[in-house]
Amino acid sequence: MLSDALMEMSRKAGMTAIVDANNVVLGIFTDGDLRRTLEKKLDFGATRCARDVIQSALHWCRQPGCKAVQLMEQYNINQMLV
């Protein structure tokens, strides 16, 4: 649920991983996703799922940290799962 993702973000560093029932990463919910959700005036009710509001484009990096930093700069990414 979206409200659960918000609570997790508050406990962590401003983002949380969104996974499916098999713990496969669907994306991350960030403070940017939260701002976009608020701008759209979407309901934060009990039935709204975080996967409905996360960005669908994922960028994967299976290379050394310096390559991850380059990708973050290239795609203007502020947060990344490691």
N, C-alpha and C positions, 0 to 999 in steps of 0.2 A: 504494500500500500504506500501511497505517496507520503502519508503522515509518518510512517515508519522510516522512510528514507530521510525525511527532514530531521527526525530525532537522531538518526545515525550520523548525519552530517554535523549536527551540533556537537556530538561526542567526539568527532574526528576532526580532520583538517579541512572541512569545507567540501567534502565529496564523499560519495559512497558507491561501491560497486553494485550493480543491479544484475542478478543472476536468475537463471530459470530453475525449474525443479531439480535439474541435474547438476546445479552449481556451475553451469556454463555462463560465462560473462556475456551479457547482452549489451552492456554499456556502463557508463558511470553517470551518476546524478550529481551535478555540480551546482555551485552557487549561481552560475550563469543560467543553468536550466531553471533554477528557482526563479530568477529574475524574469526570464522569458515567460514562465508560467503565470507569474503575477501580472505581467503586462497584458497577457491575454485574458486576464480575469477568469481563469479556469477554477472550477470548484476543487477544493482540497478535501472534499468529503471522504467518508470511509470507503467508497467504492472506486476512487481514482487510484490507478496504479502508476508507479514511477515509470514503468516502461512506456507508458503513453506519452510522456513528456520529455524523455531523454533524446539526445541527438542520436540519430541512427547510424551515422558514419563513424566507424571505428578505424583507428590507425594502429596497426600492430608493429612492434619493433622487437625483433629477436636478435639484436646485435648489441655491442657494447654501449655503455651509458652515453658516450659522446655522440653516437648516432641517434640515440633517443632525444638528446638535447637539440640536435639539428632538426629532427622531425617536429619537435615541439615549436621551434622557431618558424619552420616552414609553414606549418598549418595553424599558427597562432594558438597553440594549446598551452593552457596554464597548469593543467593537472594531468597526471598519467598514472595508470596502475603499473606496478612493477611486479 
